[in-house]
Amino acid sequence: MRLWHPPILVGIKAALITLAGKVINYWIDSKTYLLVQSSQLSNGMFGGRKNSNDNNATPKAPVEIITSYKDYSLVDGIQIPHTIETKGGMSGGGTTFDKIQLNIPVDAKLYKPE
């Protein structure tokens, strides 16, 4: 079975294999060394079963989830993607950050019970 992945003109592909055996692929731009996308197989929220209440249900085939990282800009000297998009599975979507701040002071009162 061949899984689809978007073409990258110039890049580095690296694979991470977790202790559980899950493979996560990373594509890195070879000029900027910034993460361009990642992909992994997912069995879905309910373990890949057609019906979470039916123990005899046939497992679904794994689905490839692809996450793209775009619109990098400097935040306190670190390149951070300001747009993250996910495709695959039953849904997809994205998040665009207008402002990212690192290590800003946080009022300790926010962490104390009232």
N, C-alpha and C positions, 0 to 999 in steps of 0.2 A: 504494500500500500504506500503510495507516495502522497505526502502531505504538501499542500500548497503553501508557499510563502512568497511575499512580494519581492521582486528583484531589487537588489541594491547594487548600484553601479560599482562602487569601490568600497570594500568593507572587510571587516574581520568577523568571523563567526566563532563563537565560543559556546561550549555546552557545559552546564552545571548538572551534575547528577547528585540528587539528595540521598541521604542514607536510606530513605524509603524506596529509592529507585526511580523517582520522578525526574524526567529530563526537562531542563529549562534551557532554551537556546537564546543567545544574545547576539545581536548584530551591532558592531561598533564601527563608526566612521573611521577609516584609516588615516584621514588627514587631521581630524580634530580630536580623535579618541573619545568622542561622546557617544553614549548609548543612543542608537537609532530605533531599535525595536527589540522586543523579546517575544518568545512564543513558547507555549506549553500545551500539553494535552490535558483535558479535563473530562471527568465523567459526570459532571453536573452536580447540582446541589443535593440530589438525593441518591448519590452513589451510582448514577447512570441507569437507574431502574425506570421503567415506563410509568409506574405508579408506586409511590413510596409506601402505600399500604398493602401492596401485593408482593409477598415474599417470593412468589413463583414467577414474577415478571421477568421477561427476557432483558438482560442488560443492554443498554444502548452502546453503540460504538463511541469511542472517545471523540471529542470535538477539539479542534485546535483553536486556542485562544491567542490572538495576536495583539500586542500592545505596542503602540508607536509613541515615541517621545520627540517633541518638536518645539520650535520657538525658544531655543536656548538663549539665555542672557545671564550676565553676571549678577550675582547676589552676594555681596560681601566677599568678592574675589573668587566665587565658585560658580561655574556654569551649571544652571539648573533649567530643566525644561519647564516652560510655562503652559504647554498644551500636552495632555496625555490622552490618547484615544485607544479604545479597546474594541476589537471586532471578533466575532465568532460566537458559537453557542447559540442560545436563544435570544440573545440581545447584544447590543453594543452601545457604545456611547463615548463621551469624552468629557474632559474637564479642562477649562482654561483658567489659569490663575492671573488675576490682575496685578496682585502684589504679593510678594513672598518676603518674609522677614525671618532672619535667623538669630537665635539666642537673644531675643528681646526680654527685658525684665517682666516677670509675671508676679502679680500681687499674691503673696503667700496666703491671704485670706480666702482665695478661690479654692484652696485645698483643705480648708478646715471645715468640719461639720458645723452646721448652725444649731 
